[in-house]
């Protein structure tokens, strides 16, 4: 059974945090941020907004786009590293709010690669005939786990959500391949130490700022610059598609230099790539689906187009997919 995207939606909080505002908060400046990351602003969730709220807004749009109702959903997967709480899962919270009474629901943790991991899981369920419709969401509120006194990380991250409804599509359309991977030895390069069973929340973990993102930027950059191209090429090989056949590349929006390295590796011009890192920053699992939704809204995606999705994230993890729209 060919499985593909039936509907898509996105949501970004209203508040924008600009580089100029960050200049007042930490020792940094607009030129330094833009030259190293390409980011000019990022969206920040309002005080009353949690990850499930962002996910809900994107989900409603995706359901409308697919022309189905929530009670038709069989499965909900929320890819996130910032759940509303440890449990119940953000997916279960969302299931209740949507009224998707017959849907199974779970969260998936693969950081910035989470959306592609979620697509692979959901498409497998549908291809097996177990489910008919699945809702896959990438949603994160990274502002809640960002240390705004750390100039090396606070300039990078933002909040947002992107969602797709997937199901059976006509022959020749849909997902053609997935490439997933992980290298747990690189975990210490990008992590949050506090709050889990290893280091439960305590006065000591709070004082030590262990509930915020820690990142070895140099090592993560080296990993990403290599693995993005590798993962995309492997997904293309599995799909039997040449890189010259790519109509649109939708990469994880972490850093403009990493995106440029991927374009060079795949020998693609910038006009064949979705780039919105300048306006949103790194939204972890939300980056790829939000970028894809934005491209669809702007008319950059047409029926029959070959699209490559590729990302990397904490874990360390990576994922790529080739699909025909």
C-alpha positions as CSV (number, residue, x, y, z in Angstrom):
1,X,0.0,0.0,0.0
2,X,1.5,3.4,-1.0
3,X,1.5,5.7,2.0
4,X,1.9,9.5,1.9
5,X,0.9,12.9,3.2
6,X,-2.8,13.7,2.9
7,X,-2.8,17.0,4.8
8,X,-0.3,19.4,6.5
9,X,-0.4,22.2,9.0
10,X,1.9,24.4,11.1
11,X,1.9,26.8,14.0
12,X,4.4,29.3,15.3
13,X,3.9,31.4,18.4
14,X,3.2,35.1,17.9
15,X,6.1,36.5,19.9
16,X,9.4,37.0,18.0
17,X,12.7,37.2,19.8
18,X,15.2,39.1,17.7
19,X,19.0,39.2,17.7
20,X,18.7,42.8,18.8
21,X,16.8,41.7,21.9
22,X,19.4,39.1,22.6
23,X,22.1,41.7,22.5
24,X,20.5,43.2,25.6
25,X,20.5,39.9,27.4
26,X,23.9,38.3,26.7
27,X,27.3,39.2,25.3
28,X,26.5,38.8,21.6
29,X,25.6,40.8,18.5
30,X,23.5,40.5,15.4
31,X,26.5,40.2,13.0
32,X,28.0,37.4,15.1
33,X,24.8,35.4,15.2
34,X,23.9,35.8,11.5
35,X,27.4,35.0,10.3
36,X,27.6,31.8,12.3
37,X,24.1,30.6,12.2
38,X,22.0,32.5,9.7
39,X,19.4,33.2,12.4
40,X,17.8,36.7,12.8
41,X,14.8,35.9,15.0
42,X,13.0,33.0,16.6
43,X,9.5,32.4,17.9
44,X,8.8,32.1,21.7
45,X,5.8,30.5,23.2
46,X,3.5,32.6,25.4
47,X,3.5,31.9,29.1
48,X,0.2,29.9,28.8
49,X,1.4,27.8,25.8
50,X,2.8,24.3,26.3
51,X,4.0,21.9,23.7
52,X,0.5,20.3,23.4
53,X,-1.0,23.8,22.6
54,X,1.4,24.3,19.7
55,X,0.8,20.8,18.5
56,X,-3.0,21.2,18.7
57,X,-2.9,24.3,16.5
58,X,-0.8,22.5,13.8
59,X,-2.9,19.4,14.1
60,X,-6.2,21.2,13.5
61,X,-4.8,22.7,10.3
62,X,-3.5,19.4,9.1
63,X,-6.8,17.6,9.7
64,X,-8.6,20.4,7.8
65,X,-6.0,20.1,5.0
66,X,-6.6,16.3,4.8
67,X,-10.4,16.8,4.9
68,X,-10.8,14.3,7.7
69,X,-12.1,14.7,11.3
70,X,-10.2,13.8,14.5
71,X,-12.5,10.8,15.3
72,X,-11.2,9.2,12.1
73,X,-7.6,9.1,13.3
74,X,-6.2,5.7,14.3
75,X,-2.8,6.9,15.6
76,X,-1.2,10.0,17.0
77,X,2.6,10.4,17.3
78,X,4.1,13.5,18.8
79,X,7.8,13.8,18.3
80,X,9.2,16.1,21.0
81,X,11.9,16.6,23.6
82,X,9.8,19.1,25.5
83,X,6.6,17.2,26.5
84,X,4.1,19.0,28.7
85,X,5.1,16.6,31.5
86,X,6.8,13.2,31.9
87,X,3.4,11.5,31.6
88,X,0.7,11.3,30.4
89,X,2.3,11.8,27.0
90,X,1.8,14.9,25.1
91,X,0.2,12.7,22.4
92,X,-2.4,11.5,24.9
93,X,-3.1,15.1,26.0
94,X,-3.6,16.1,22.4
95,X,-5.7,13.0,21.7
96,X,-8.2,14.1,24.4
97,X,-8.3,17.7,23.3
98,X,-8.8,16.8,19.6
99,X,-11.5,14.3,20.5
100,X,-9.7,11.5,18.6
101,X,-11.3,8.8,20.7
102,X,-10.2,5.8,18.8
103,X,-6.6,6.8,18.2
104,X,-3.6,5.2,19.9
105,X,-1.2,7.8,21.0
106,X,2.4,8.1,22.1
107,X,5.4,10.4,22.2
108,X,8.6,9.8,20.4
109,X,12.0,11.1,21.5
110,X,14.7,11.5,18.8
111,X,15.3,15.2,19.2
112,X,15.5,17.1,15.9
113,X,15.2,13.8,13.9
114,X,12.0,13.0,15.7
115,X,9.6,14.0,13.0
116,X,11.2,11.7,10.4
117,X,11.4,8.9,13.0
118,X,7.6,9.5,13.5
119,X,6.9,9.3,9.8
120,X,8.7,6.0,9.5
121,X,6.8,4.5,12.4
122,X,3.4,5.7,11.3
123,X,3.8,4.8,7.7
124,X,4.8,1.3,8.7
125,X,1.6,0.9,10.7
126,X,-0.5,2.0,7.8
127,X,1.4,0.0,5.2
128,X,0.8,-3.2,7.3
129,X,-3.0,-2.4,7.2
130,X,-3.1,-1.9,10.9
131,X,-4.3,1.7,10.7
132,X,-5.9,3.9,8.0
133,X,-5.0,7.5,9.2
134,X,-2.2,8.7,11.4
135,X,-1.3,12.2,12.7
136,X,2.4,12.8,13.0
137,X,3.5,16.0,14.7
138,X,6.9,17.6,15.5
139,X,6.5,20.1,18.3
140,X,8.9,21.7,20.7
141,X,9.0,24.6,23.1
142,X,12.8,24.8,23.4
143,X,12.6,28.3,25.0
144,X,11.6,26.4,28.2
145,X,14.9,24.4,28.3
146,X,17.2,27.2,27.0
147,X,19.7,29.0,29.3
148,X,19.4,32.7,28.3
149,X,22.7,33.5,30.0
150,X,24.6,31.0,27.7
151,X,25.5,33.0,24.6
152,X,26.5,29.8,22.7
153,X,23.0,28.2,22.9
154,X,20.4,30.9,23.5
155,X,20.8,32.4,20.1
156,X,19.9,29.1,18.4
157,X,16.5,27.8,19.6
158,X,12.9,28.7,19.1
159,X,9.4,27.2,19.5
160,X,6.9,25.8,17.0
161,X,5.0,22.8,15.6
162,X,4.3,21.1,12.3
163,X,1.8,18.3,11.6
164,X,0.9,15.9,8.8
165,X,-1.9,13.4,8.3
166,X,-0.7,10.4,6.5
167,X,-2.6,7.6,4.9
168,X,-3.0,5.6,1.6
169,X,-2.2,7.6,-1.5
170,X,-2.4,6.8,-5.3
171,X,0.1,4.4,-6.8
172,X,3.4,6.2,-7.5
173,X,3.0,8.7,-4.8
174,X,4.0,8.8,-1.1
175,X,7.1,7.7,0.8
176,X,9.7,5.9,-1.2
177,X,12.4,5.3,1.5
178,X,13.5,6.1,5.0
179,X,17.0,6.2,6.5
180,X,17.2,6.3,10.3
181,X,20.3,6.0,12.4
182,X,21.9,6.8,15.8
183,X,25.3,7.2,17.4
184,X,24.8,7.1,21.2
185,X,28.5,7.7,21.8
186,X,27.9,11.3,20.8
187,X,25.1,11.8,23.3
188,X,27.2,13.9,25.7
189,X,27.7,16.5,22.9
190,X,24.0,17.6,23.1
191,X,21.9,16.9,26.2
192,X,20.0,17.9,29.3
193,X,21.4,16.1,32.3
194,X,18.9,17.0,35.0
195,X,15.4,15.8,35.7
196,X,15.6,12.1,34.8
197,X,16.3,9.0,36.9
198,X,20.1,9.6,36.7
199,X,19.9,13.1,38.1
200,X,16.4,13.7,39.6
201,X,15.4,17.3,40.1
202,X,17.0,18.8,43.2
203,X,18.3,22.0,44.5
204,X,21.7,20.9,43.2
205,X,20.6,20.2,39.7
206,X,18.7,23.5,39.5
207,X,21.6,25.5,40.9
208,X,23.9,23.7,38.4
209,X,21.6,24.6,35.5
210,X,21.4,21.0,34.5
211,X,17.8,21.4,33.3
212,X,19.0,23.4,30.3
213,X,20.4,22.4,26.9
214,X,24.2,21.7,27.0
215,X,25.9,21.6,23.6
216,X,29.4,21.1,22.3
217,X,28.9,23.2,19.2
218,X,32.1,22.2,17.4
219,X,31.4,18.5,17.7
220,X,27.7,18.8,16.8
221,X,28.6,20.9,13.7
222,X,31.2,18.4,12.5
223,X,28.7,15.5,13.0
224,X,25.8,17.4,11.3
225,X,27.9,18.5,8.3
226,X,28.8,14.9,7.6
227,X,25.7,13.0,8.5
228,X,23.1,15.2,6.7
229,X,24.7,14.4,3.3
230,X,25.2,10.8,4.1
231,X,21.7,10.2,5.3
232,X,20.2,12.0,2.3
233,X,22.3,10.1,-0.2
234,X,21.4,6.8,1.5
235,X,17.7,7.6,1.4
236,X,18.0,8.5,-2.3
237,X,19.8,5.2,-3.0
238,X,17.1,3.2,-1.3
239,X,14.4,5.0,-3.3
240,X,16.3,4.5,-6.6
241,X,16.3,8.3,-7.1
242,X,19.2,10.4,-8.4
243,X,20.0,13.6,-6.6
244,X,19.4,15.5,-9.8
245,X,15.7,14.4,-9.6
246,X,15.1,16.2,-6.3
247,X,12.6,19.0,-6.8
248,X,12.8,20.2,-3.2
249,X,15.1,19.6,-0.2
250,X,13.6,20.2,3.2
251,X,16.5,20.0,5.8
252,X,16.4,20.5,9.5
253,X,16.8,24.2,10.2
254,X,19.7,24.3,12.7
255,X,22.4,26.4,11.0
256,X,22.7,28.0,7.6
257,X,26.2,26.6,7.1
258,X,25.1,23.1,7.7
259,X,22.3,23.5,5.2
260,X,24.7,25.0,2.6
261,X,27.1,22.0,3.1
262,X,24.1,19.7,2.4
263,X,23.3,21.6,-0.8
264,X,26.9,21.3,-2.0
265,X,27.0,17.6,-1.2
266,X,23.8,17.0,-3.2
267,X,24.8,19.4,-5.9
268,X,21.5,21.4,-5.5
269,X,20.9,25.1,-6.1
270,X,19.5,27.2,-3.2
271,X,16.2,27.6,-5.0
272,X,15.6,23.9,-4.6
273,X,15.9,24.1,-0.8
274,X,13.5,25.4,1.9
275,X,15.4,27.8,4.2
276,X,13.6,29.6,7.0
277,X,16.2,29.3,9.8
278,X,16.6,33.0,9.6
279,X,13.0,33.5,10.9
280,X,12.5,30.6,13.2
281,X,15.8,29.3,14.4
282,X,16.2,25.7,15.5
283,X,12.8,24.3,16.6
284,X,14.0,20.7,17.0
285,X,11.4,18.2,15.8
286,X,9.2,21.0,14.5
287,X,11.7,22.4,12.0
288,X,11.2,20.0,9.1
289,X,7.3,19.8,9.2
290,X,6.9,23.5,9.7
291,X,9.3,24.2,6.8
292,X,7.4,21.7,4.6
293,X,4.1,23.2,5.5
294,X,5.4,26.7,4.7
295,X,6.7,25.5,1.3
296,X,3.3,24.0,0.5
297,X,1.5,27.2,1.5
298,X,3.8,29.2,-0.8
299,X,3.1,27.0,-3.7
300,X,6.6,25.5,-3.9
301,X,5.3,22.0,-3.8
302,X,3.3,20.4,-6.8
303,X,1.8,17.0,-7.3
304,X,4.4,14.6,-8.5
305,X,7.4,16.5,-7.0
306,X,10.2,14.5,-5.5
307,X,11.0,15.8,-2.0
308,X,13.9,14.9,0.3
309,X,13.6,15.4,4.0
310,X,16.7,15.2,6.1
311,X,17.7,16.0,9.7
312,X,20.0,15.3,12.6
313,X,19.6,15.7,16.4
314,X,20.5,14.9,19.9
315,X,21.1,11.3,20.6
316,X,23.0,11.6,18.4
317,X,20.4,10.7,15.7
318,X,19.7,11.2,12.1
319,X,16.9,10.6,9.6
320,X,16.0,11.1,6.0
321,X,13.1,10.3,3.7
322,X,12.3,10.6,0.0
323,X,8.7,11.0,-1.0
324,X,6.7,11.9,-4.1
325,X,4.0,14.6,-3.3
